[in-house]
């Protein structure tokens, strides 16, 4: 890659990156078309990633993790983005593990986290509903206490890892009259949940190999011991964990930007028109210079944000800036790079076309660009 080494990179992380890159080359790239067709990755991929210690690199060793920090996850997110495929839902899995690590009881951490680290359990987070996306206070999935269980009814939509998930961080309403304070997170073990049903795997514009599903809950009984934290604390927990998710999405966007520029430079220096390469035209050189400049500046910002998160100093507004700026820039850069491929850029056999389709949702999930602007505006 024609980019400076991240400021947080060290020799151990370089070795870690090499291991991940080999994993991507042998286990992910050869299966991309297969996964897109079946709309989910193979279950075995999770077990293989678990054996390599990739699923919970930033979880303490006492809970089955590798004992690293967010820089290890950033390397993984980057390499997955460089591969040009976003089927492997390790991002959501990693976020779910953070919820349990930071808000779970010791018993919950000892039970769930080692299984998530090994790949025995795949994690998901069920927030969005047909009538509530970015407005988390508007969710309607109810959880009514009945003895030592909660009885859950409702539905969720757009749930990544929904088809394969073994444990779901489920956002529910335990007190509809209490607003945000009536939100509670429950840990749902899918294999033990009678009345739980996975709906269809949704047909998406991009990220076709990622199992994004509808979920249905019909009098599902969840033990009270599976409350995450405490009843009524769910909205606060969501707000605390969102900076991790939003920076993670920014890291993936940054790598996609760099990859788009890389493959476009290669193509324009090889492809000829009117007797010279496309790169020889001033318009091409100037546009690529502009995109490269934007990428280098963005890299400096995202690296600084990663360092802040590791130090425990990344605030919600800065994380929202990372999510907003990088996701918008990703779509802009990939769109302008695709233009240089001409008609070939519209063909799915060219990676730039797949990147174009995959990138669009970045401005929507994890909090839409409009929501990011609202969060940033409140901090001004």
DRENDO-1510 file (C-alpha; in Angstrom, 1 decimal, always signed):
<recs>
REC; n; res; u; v; w
REC; 1; UNK; +0.0; +0.0; +0.0 .
REC; 2; UNK; +1.2; +3.5; -0.8 .
REC; 3; UNK; +0.3; +4.9; +2.6 .
REC; 4; UNK; +2.4; +5.8; +5.7 .
REC; 5; UNK; +2.4; +3.4; +8.6 .
REC; 6; UNK; -0.3; +4.2; +11.2 .
REC; 7; UNK; +1.1; +6.1; +14.1 .
REC; 8; UNK; -0.1; +3.4; +16.5 .
REC; 9; UNK; +1.5; +0.5; +14.6 .
REC; 10; UNK; +4.4; -1.5; +16.2 .
REC; 11; UNK; +6.3; -4.6; +15.4 .
REC; 12; UNK; +3.9; -6.9; +17.2 .
REC; 13; UNK; +0.9; -5.4; +15.3 .
REC; 14; UNK; +2.9; -5.8; +12.1 .
REC; 15; UNK; +3.2; -9.5; +12.8 .
REC; 16; UNK; -0.4; -9.7; +13.7 .
REC; 17; UNK; -1.4; -8.0; +10.4 .
REC; 18; UNK; +0.7; -10.5; +8.5 .
REC; 19; UNK; -1.2; -13.4; +10.1 .
REC; 20; UNK; -4.6; -11.7; +9.4 .
REC; 21; UNK; -3.6; -11.1; +5.8 .
REC; 22; UNK; -2.8; -14.7; +5.3 .
REC; 23; UNK; -6.1; -15.7; +6.9 .
REC; 24; UNK; -8.0; -13.3; +4.5 .
REC; 25; UNK; -6.1; -14.7; +1.5 .
REC; 26; UNK; -6.8; -18.3; +2.3 .
REC; 27; UNK; -10.2; -18.3; +4.1 .
REC; 28; UNK; -12.1; -15.2; +2.8 .
REC; 29; UNK; -11.2; -14.2; -0.7 .
REC; 30; UNK; -11.7; -17.7; -2.3 .
REC; 31; UNK; -15.2; -17.9; -0.8 .
REC; 32; UNK; -16.6; -14.4; -1.6 .
REC; 33; UNK; -18.8; -15.5; -4.5 .
REC; 34; UNK; -20.1; -18.5; -2.6 .
REC; 35; UNK; -21.1; -16.4; +0.4 .
REC; 36; UNK; -22.8; -13.8; -1.7 .
REC; 37; UNK; -24.9; -16.5; -3.3 .
REC; 38; UNK; -25.9; -18.2; -0.1 .
REC; 39; UNK; -26.2; -14.8; +1.8 .
REC; 40; UNK; -24.1; -15.8; +4.7 .
REC; 41; UNK; -20.5; -17.0; +5.5 .
REC; 42; UNK; -19.8; -20.6; +6.4 .
REC; 43; UNK; -20.2; -21.4; +10.1 .
REC; 44; UNK; -16.7; -22.9; +10.0 .
REC; 45; UNK; -15.2; -19.5; +9.3 .
REC; 46; UNK; -16.0; -18.4; +12.8 .
REC; 47; UNK; -14.4; -21.4; +14.3 .
REC; 48; UNK; -11.2; -20.9; +12.2 .
REC; 49; UNK; -11.1; -17.2; +13.2 .
REC; 50; UNK; -11.6; -18.2; +16.8 .
REC; 51; UNK; -8.7; -20.6; +16.7 .
REC; 52; UNK; -6.5; -17.8; +15.5 .
REC; 53; UNK; -7.6; -15.5; +18.2 .
REC; 54; UNK; -9.1; -13.0; +15.8 .
REC; 55; UNK; -12.6; -12.7; +17.3 .
REC; 56; UNK; -11.8; -11.2; +20.7 .
REC; 57; UNK; -8.4; -9.7; +20.3 .
REC; 58; UNK; -9.3; -6.8; +22.6 .
REC; 59; UNK; -11.0; -9.0; +25.3 .
REC; 60; UNK; -8.9; -9.8; +28.5 .
REC; 61; UNK; -7.2; -13.2; +28.6 .
REC; 62; UNK; -9.2; -14.2; +31.7 .
REC; 63; UNK; -12.3; -14.2; +29.5 .
REC; 64; UNK; -10.8; -16.1; +26.6 .
REC; 65; UNK; -9.6; -13.1; +24.6 .
REC; 66; UNK; -6.1; -12.3; +23.4 .
REC; 67; UNK; -5.6; -9.4; +25.9 .
REC; 68; UNK; -4.9; -6.8; +23.3 .
REC; 69; UNK; -6.7; -3.5; +22.7 .
REC; 70; UNK; -8.6; -1.7; +19.9 .
REC; 71; UNK; -5.4; -1.4; +17.7 .
REC; 72; UNK; -5.6; -5.2; +17.2 .
REC; 73; UNK; -9.2; -4.9; +16.2 .
REC; 74; UNK; -8.4; -1.9; +13.9 .
REC; 75; UNK; -5.8; -4.1; +12.1 .
REC; 76; UNK; -8.5; -6.8; +11.6 .
REC; 77; UNK; -11.1; -4.3; +10.4 .
REC; 78; UNK; -8.6; -2.7; +8.0 .
REC; 79; UNK; -7.5; -6.0; +6.5 .
REC; 80; UNK; -11.1; -7.2; +6.0 .
REC; 81; UNK; -11.8; -3.9; +4.2 .
REC; 82; UNK; -8.7; -4.2; +2.1 .
REC; 83; UNK; -9.9; -7.6; +0.9 .
REC; 84; UNK; -12.9; -5.9; -0.8 .
REC; 85; UNK; -15.4; -8.1; +1.0 .
REC; 86; UNK; -17.6; -7.3; +4.0 .
REC; 87; UNK; -19.4; -10.6; +4.5 .
REC; 88; UNK; -17.7; -11.6; +7.7 .
REC; 89; UNK; -19.7; -10.0; +10.5 .
REC; 90; UNK; -16.9; -9.9; +13.1 .
REC; 91; UNK; -17.5; -6.2; +13.6 .
REC; 92; UNK; -20.9; -6.7; +15.1 .
REC; 93; UNK; -19.6; -9.7; +17.1 .
REC; 94; UNK; -16.8; -7.6; +18.6 .
REC; 95; UNK; -19.3; -4.9; +19.6 .
REC; 96; UNK; -21.5; -7.4; +21.3 .
REC; 97; UNK; -18.5; -8.7; +23.2 .
REC; 98; UNK; -17.8; -5.2; +24.4 .
REC; 99; UNK; -21.3; -4.8; +25.8 .
REC; 100; UNK; -20.9; -8.0; +27.8 .
REC; 101; UNK; -17.4; -7.1; +29.0 .
REC; 102; UNK; -18.3; -3.6; +30.1 .
REC; 103; UNK; -21.8; -4.1; +31.5 .
REC; 104; UNK; -22.2; -7.8; +32.2 .
REC; 105; UNK; -22.0; -9.6; +35.6 .
REC; 106; UNK; -18.9; -11.7; +36.3 .
REC; 107; UNK; -21.0; -14.8; +35.7 .
REC; 108; UNK; -22.2; -13.5; +32.3 .
REC; 109; UNK; -18.6; -12.6; +31.3 .
REC; 110; UNK; -17.3; -16.0; +32.3 .
REC; 111; UNK; -20.1; -17.8; +30.5 .
REC; 112; UNK; -20.4; -15.9; +27.2 .
REC; 113; UNK; -17.0; -14.3; +26.4 .
REC; 114; UNK; -14.9; -17.4; +26.2 .
REC; 115; UNK; -17.5; -19.0; +23.8 .
REC; 116; UNK; -17.5; -15.8; +21.7 .
REC; 117; UNK; -13.7; -15.8; +21.6 .
REC; 118; UNK; -13.5; -19.4; +20.3 .
REC; 119; UNK; -16.3; -19.0; +17.7 .
REC; 120; UNK; -18.6; -21.4; +19.6 .
REC; 121; UNK; -21.0; -18.5; +20.0 .
REC; 122; UNK; -21.6; -15.8; +17.3 .
REC; 123; UNK; -22.8; -12.4; +18.6 .
REC; 124; UNK; -25.4; -10.0; +17.3 .
REC; 125; UNK; -27.1; -6.8; +18.4 .
REC; 126; UNK; -30.8; -6.4; +17.8 .
REC; 127; UNK; -31.7; -2.7; +17.9 .
REC; 128; UNK; -33.6; -1.6; +14.7 .
REC; 129; UNK; -37.3; -2.3; +14.3 .
REC; 130; UNK; -39.6; -1.8; +11.3 .
REC; 131; UNK; -40.8; +1.5; +12.9 .
REC; 132; UNK; -37.6; +2.5; +14.8 .
REC; 133; UNK; -34.1; +2.8; +13.2 .
REC; 134; UNK; -31.9; +5.6; +14.5 .
REC; 135; UNK; -34.6; +6.6; +17.1 .
REC; 136; UNK; -33.7; +4.0; +19.7 .
REC; 137; UNK; -36.2; +5.6; +22.1 .
REC; 138; UNK; -39.0; +4.6; +19.7 .
REC; 139; UNK; -38.5; +0.8; +19.9 .
REC; 140; UNK; -41.6; -1.3; +20.8 .
REC; 141; UNK; -40.3; -4.8; +21.4 .
REC; 142; UNK; -41.6; -5.4; +24.9 .
REC; 143; UNK; -40.2; -7.4; +27.9 .
REC; 144; UNK; -42.7; -8.0; +30.7 .
REC; 145; UNK; -41.4; -9.4; +33.9 .
REC; 146; UNK; -43.1; -12.7; +34.9 .
REC; 147; UNK; -41.5; -14.3; +38.0 .
REC; 148; UNK; -37.8; -15.0; +37.2 .
REC; 149; UNK; -38.2; -14.4; +33.5 .
REC; 150; UNK; -39.0; -11.7; +31.0 .
REC; 151; UNK; -41.6; -12.4; +28.4 .
REC; 152; UNK; -40.5; -10.8; +25.1 .
REC; 153; UNK; -42.8; -9.9; +22.2 .
REC; 154; UNK; -42.0; -7.9; +19.0 .
REC; 155; UNK; -39.7; -7.9; +16.0 .
REC; 156; UNK; -36.4; -6.6; +14.8 .
REC; 157; UNK; -35.1; -5.9; +11.3 .
REC; 158; UNK; -31.7; -5.3; +9.6 .
REC; 159; UNK; -30.0; -7.5; +12.1 .
REC; 160; UNK; -26.4; -8.3; +11.0 .
REC; 161; UNK; -25.3; -11.9; +12.0 .
REC; 162; UNK; -29.0; -12.6; +12.6 .
REC; 163; UNK; -29.1; -15.9; +10.7 .
REC; 164; UNK; -26.1; -17.4; +12.5 .
REC; 165; UNK; -26.3; -15.7; +15.9 .
REC; 166; UNK; -26.1; -17.7; +19.1 .
REC; 167; UNK; -26.3; -14.8; +21.5 .
REC; 168; UNK; -28.1; -11.6; +20.8 .
REC; 169; UNK; -27.9; -8.3; +22.7 .
REC; 170; UNK; -31.6; -7.6; +22.6 .
REC; 171; UNK; -32.9; -4.0; +23.1 .
REC; 172; UNK; -36.3; -4.1; +24.8 .
REC; 173; UNK; -38.9; -1.9; +26.5 .
REC; 174; UNK; -39.5; -2.9; +30.0 .
REC; 175; UNK; -41.4; +0.3; +30.9 .
REC; 176; UNK; -42.9; +2.0; +27.8 .
REC; 177; UNK; -44.0; +5.0; +29.9 .
REC; 178; UNK; -40.5; +5.8; +31.2 .
REC; 179; UNK; -39.0; +6.9; +27.8 .
REC; 180; UNK; -35.2; +6.2; +27.6 .
REC; 181; UNK; -35.2; +5.0; +31.2 .
REC; 182; UNK; -37.6; +2.2; +30.2 .
REC; 183; UNK; -35.0; +0.5; +27.9 .
REC; 184; UNK; -33.4; -2.7; +29.0 .
REC; 185; UNK; -30.8; -4.9; +27.3 .
REC; 186; UNK; -31.3; -8.7; +27.5 .
REC; 187; UNK; -28.9; -11.5; +26.6 .
REC; 188; UNK; -30.9; -13.9; +24.4 .
REC; 189; UNK; -29.4; -17.4; +23.7 .
REC; 190; UNK; -31.1; -18.3; +20.4 .
REC; 191; UNK; -30.8; -22.1; +20.8 .
REC; 192; UNK; -32.7; -22.0; +24.1 .
REC; 193; UNK; -35.4; -19.5; +23.1 .
REC; 194; UNK; -38.7; -21.1; +22.4 .
REC; 195; UNK; -40.9; -18.6; +20.4 .
REC; 196; UNK; -37.9; -17.0; +18.8 .
REC; 197; UNK; -37.8; -17.1; +15.0 .
REC; 198; UNK; -35.3; -16.0; +12.4 .
REC; 199; UNK; -37.1; -14.5; +9.4 .
REC; 200; UNK; -35.8; -14.2; +5.9 .
REC; 201; UNK; -32.2; -13.1; +5.0 .
REC; 202; UNK; -32.7; -9.7; +3.5 .
REC; 203; UNK; -31.7; -9.1; -0.1 .
REC; 204; UNK; -29.4; -6.0; +0.0 .
REC; 205; UNK; -27.8; -3.6; -2.4 .
REC; 206; UNK; -24.3; -4.6; -1.2 .
REC; 207; UNK; -22.6; -6.7; +1.5 .
REC; 208; UNK; -24.6; -9.6; +0.1 .
REC; 209; UNK; -22.6; -12.3; +1.9 .
REC; 210; UNK; -23.5; -10.8; +5.3 .
REC; 211; UNK; -26.5; -12.5; +6.9 .
REC; 212; UNK; -28.8; -9.5; +7.6 .
REC; 213; UNK; -32.2; -10.8; +8.9 .
REC; 214; UNK; -35.6; -10.1; +10.4 .
REC; 215; UNK; -36.1; -11.5; +13.9 .
REC; 216; UNK; -39.4; -12.3; +15.6 .
REC; 217; UNK; -40.3; -12.8; +19.3 .
REC; 218; UNK; -43.5; -14.5; +20.3 .
REC; 219; UNK; -43.7; -14.9; +24.1 .
REC; 220; UNK; -40.0; -15.6; +24.3 .
REC; 221; UNK; -39.0; -16.3; +27.9 .
REC; 222; UNK; -35.6; -14.9; +28.9 .
REC; 223; UNK; -34.3; -15.5; +32.5 .
REC; 224; UNK; -33.9; -12.4; +34.6 .
REC; 225; UNK; -30.3; -13.4; +35.2 .
REC; 226; UNK; -29.7; -12.5; +31.5 .
REC; 227; UNK; -30.4; -8.8; +32.1 .
REC; 228; UNK; -27.3; -6.9; +31.0 .
REC; 229; UNK; -26.4; -4.6; +33.8 .
REC; 230; UNK; -29.7; -3.6; +35.3 .
REC; 231; UNK; -33.3; -3.0; +34.2 .
REC; 232; UNK; -33.8; +0.5; +32.7 .
REC; 233; UNK; -30.1; +1.0; +32.0 .
REC; 234; UNK; -30.2; +0.0; +28.4 .
REC; 235; UNK; -30.2; +3.4; +26.7 .
REC; 236; UNK; -27.3; +4.6; +28.8 .
REC; 237; UNK; -25.4; +1.4; +27.9 .
REC; 238; UNK; -26.1; +2.0; +24.2 .
REC; 239; UNK; -24.8; +5.6; +24.4 .
REC; 240; UNK; -21.6; +4.4; +26.2 .
REC; 241; UNK; -20.8; +1.8; +23.6 .
REC; 242; UNK; -21.6; +3.7; +20.4 .
REC; 243; UNK; -18.2; +5.4; +20.2 .
REC; 244; UNK; -16.5; +2.0; +19.8 .
REC; 245; UNK; -18.9; +1.1; +17.0 .
REC; 246; UNK; -18.7; +4.4; +15.2 .
REC; 247; UNK; -14.9; +4.4; +15.3 .
REC; 248; UNK; -14.8; +0.9; +14.0 .
REC; 249; UNK; -17.0; +1.9; +11.0 .
REC; 250; UNK; -14.6; +4.8; +10.4 .
REC; 251; UNK; -11.6; +2.5; +10.4 .
REC; 252; UNK; -13.2; +0.2; +7.8 .
REC; 253; UNK; -14.1; +3.2; +5.7 .
REC; 254; UNK; -10.6; +4.5; +5.9 .
REC; 255; UNK; -9.2; +1.2; +4.6 .
REC; 256; UNK; -11.8; +1.1; +1.8 .
REC; 257; UNK; -10.7; +4.6; +0.7 .
REC; 258; UNK; -7.1; +3.6; +0.6 .
REC; 259; UNK; -7.9; +0.5; -1.3 .
REC; 260; UNK; -10.0; +2.3; -3.9 .
REC; 261; UNK; -7.3; +4.7; -4.6 .
REC; 262; UNK; -4.7; +1.9; -4.8 .
REC; 263; UNK; -6.6; -0.2; -7.4 .
REC; 264; UNK; -7.6; +2.9; -9.4 .
REC; 265; UNK; -4.0; +4.1; -9.6 .
REC; 266; UNK; -3.0; +0.6; -10.9 .
REC; 267; UNK; -5.8; +0.6; -13.4 .
REC; 268; UNK; -5.3; +4.1; -14.8 .
REC; 269; UNK; -1.5; +3.4; -15.3 .
REC; 270; UNK; -2.3; +0.3; -17.3 .
REC; 271; UNK; -5.4; +1.2; -19.2 .
REC; 272; UNK; -4.8; +3.2; -22.5 .
REC; 273; UNK; -7.0; +5.6; -24.4 .
REC; 274; UNK; -6.1; +7.8; -27.3 .
REC; 275; UNK; -2.6; +6.5; -27.4 .
REC; 276; UNK; -1.6; +7.0; -23.8 .
REC; 277; UNK; -2.5; +5.7; -20.4 .
REC; 278; UNK; -5.5; +7.2; -18.6 .
REC; 279; UNK; -3.1; +8.4; -15.8 .
REC; 280; UNK; -1.3; +10.5; -18.4 .
REC; 281; UNK; -4.3; +12.8; -18.7 .
REC; 282; UNK; -4.1; +15.9; -16.5 .
REC; 283; UNK; -7.6; +15.4; -15.3 .
REC; 284; UNK; -6.8; +11.9; -14.0 .
REC; 285; UNK; -3.6; +13.0; -12.2 .
REC; 286; UNK; -5.2; +16.0; -10.6 .
REC; 287; UNK; -8.2; +14.1; -9.4 .
REC; 288; UNK; -6.1; +11.3; -8.0 .
REC; 289; UNK; -3.9; +13.9; -6.3 .
REC; 290; UNK; -7.0; +15.4; -4.7 .
REC; 291; UNK; -8.3; +12.0; -3.5 .
REC; 292; UNK; -4.8; +11.0; -2.2 .
REC; 293; UNK; -4.6; +14.3; -0.2 .
REC; 294; UNK; -8.0; +13.7; +1.3 .
REC; 295; UNK; -7.1; +10.2; +2.3 .
REC; 296; UNK; -3.8; +11.2; +3.9 .
REC; 297; UNK; -5.6; +13.9; +6.0 .
REC; 298; UNK; -8.3; +11.5; +7.0 .
REC; 299; UNK; -5.8; +8.8; +8.0 .
REC; 300; UNK; -4.1; +11.3; +10.4 .
REC; 301; UNK; -7.5; +12.0; +12.0 .
REC; 302; UNK; -8.6; +8.3; +12.3 .
REC; 303; UNK; -5.2; +7.3; +13.7 .
REC; 304; UNK; -5.5; +10.0; +16.4 .
REC; 305; UNK; -9.0; +8.8; +17.2 .
REC; 306; UNK; -7.8; +5.2; +17.6 .
REC; 307; UNK; -5.1; +6.4; +20.0 .
REC; 308; UNK; -7.8; +8.3; +22.0 .
REC; 309; UNK; -10.0; +5.3; +22.2 .
REC; 310; UNK; -7.2; +3.1; +23.5 .
REC; 311; UNK; -6.4; +5.8; +26.1 .
REC; 312; UNK; -10.0; +6.0; +27.1 .
REC; 313; UNK; -10.3; +9.6; +25.9 .
REC; 314; UNK; -12.5; +9.3; +22.8 .
REC; 315; UNK; -15.7; +11.3; +23.3 .
REC; 316; UNK; -19.0; +10.7; +21.6 .
REC; 317; UNK; -18.8; +13.8; +19.4 .
REC; 318; UNK; -15.3; +12.9; +18.0 .
REC; 319; UNK; -16.5; +9.3; +17.3 .
REC; 320; UNK; -19.5; +10.8; +15.5 .
REC; 321; UNK; -17.2; +13.0; +13.5 .
REC; 322; UNK; -15.1; +10.0; +12.5 .
REC; 323; UNK; -18.2; +8.1; +11.5 .
REC; 324; UNK; -19.7; +11.0; +9.6 .
REC; 325; UNK; -16.6; +12.2; +7.8 .
REC; 326; UNK; -15.1; +8.8; +6.9 .
REC; 327; UNK; -18.4; +7.2; +5.7 .
REC; 328; UNK; -19.2; +10.2; +3.5 .
REC; 329; UNK; -15.7; +10.4; +2.2 .
REC; 330; UNK; -15.7; +6.7; +1.4 .
REC; 331; UNK; -18.7; +7.0; -0.8 .
REC; 332; UNK; -17.3; +10.1; -2.5 .
REC; 333; UNK; -13.9; +8.6; -3.2 .
REC; 334; UNK; -15.1; +5.2; -4.4 .
REC; 335; UNK; -17.6; +6.9; -6.7 .
REC; 336; UNK; -15.0; +9.1; -8.3 .
REC; 337; UNK; -12.6; +6.2; -8.6 .
REC; 338; UNK; -15.2; +4.1; -10.3 .
REC; 339; UNK; -15.6; +6.7; -13.0 .
REC; 340; UNK; -12.0; +6.1; -14.2 .
REC; 341; UNK; -12.9; +2.5; -14.9 .
REC; 342; UNK; -15.5; +3.5; -17.4 .
REC; 343; UNK; -18.0; +0.8; -18.3 .
REC; 344; UNK; -15.9; -1.8; -16.5 .
REC; 345; UNK; -16.5; +0.1; -13.3 .
REC; 346; UNK; -20.2; -0.9; -13.6 .
REC; 347; UNK; -19.3; -4.6; -13.9 .
REC; 348; UNK; -19.5; -6.6; -10.6 .
REC; 349; UNK; -16.4; -8.6; -11.6 .
REC; 350; UNK; -14.3; -5.5; -11.0 .
REC; 351; UNK; -13.7; -4.9; -7.2 .
REC; 352; UNK; -14.4; -1.2; -7.5 .
REC; 353; UNK; -18.1; -2.0; -8.3 .
REC; 354; UNK; -18.4; -4.3; -5.3 .
REC; 355; UNK; -16.9; -1.6; -3.1 .
REC; 356; UNK; -19.3; +0.9; -4.5 .
REC; 357; UNK; -22.3; -1.2; -3.6 .
REC; 358; UNK; -20.9; -2.2; -0.1 .
REC; 359; UNK; -20.0; +1.4; +0.8 .
REC; 360; UNK; -23.5; +3.0; +0.5 .
REC; 361; UNK; -24.9; +1.6; +3.8 .
REC; 362; UNK; -22.0; +3.1; +5.7 .
REC; 363; UNK; -23.8; +6.4; +5.8 .
REC; 364; UNK; -26.9; +4.7; +7.3 .
REC; 365; UNK; -26.1; +1.9; +9.8 .
REC; 366; UNK; -24.4; +2.6; +13.1 .
REC; 367; UNK; -26.3; +5.9; +13.2 .
REC; 368; UNK; -27.1; +7.8; +9.9 .
REC; 369; UNK; -25.1; +10.8; +8.8 .
REC; 370; UNK; -28.0; +13.0; +9.8 .
REC; 371; UNK; -27.9; +11.6; +13.4 .
REC; 372; UNK; -24.2; +12.1; +13.5 .
REC; 373; UNK; -24.6; +15.8; +12.6 .
REC; 374; UNK; -27.2; +16.1; +15.4 .
REC; 375; UNK; -24.8; +14.6; +18.0 .
REC; 376; UNK; -21.9; +16.8; +16.8 .
REC; 377; UNK; -24.2; +19.9; +16.8 .
REC; 378; UNK; -25.2; +19.3; +20.4 .
REC; 379; UNK; -21.5; +19.4; +21.4 .
REC; 380; UNK; -20.8; +22.7; +19.8 .
</recs>
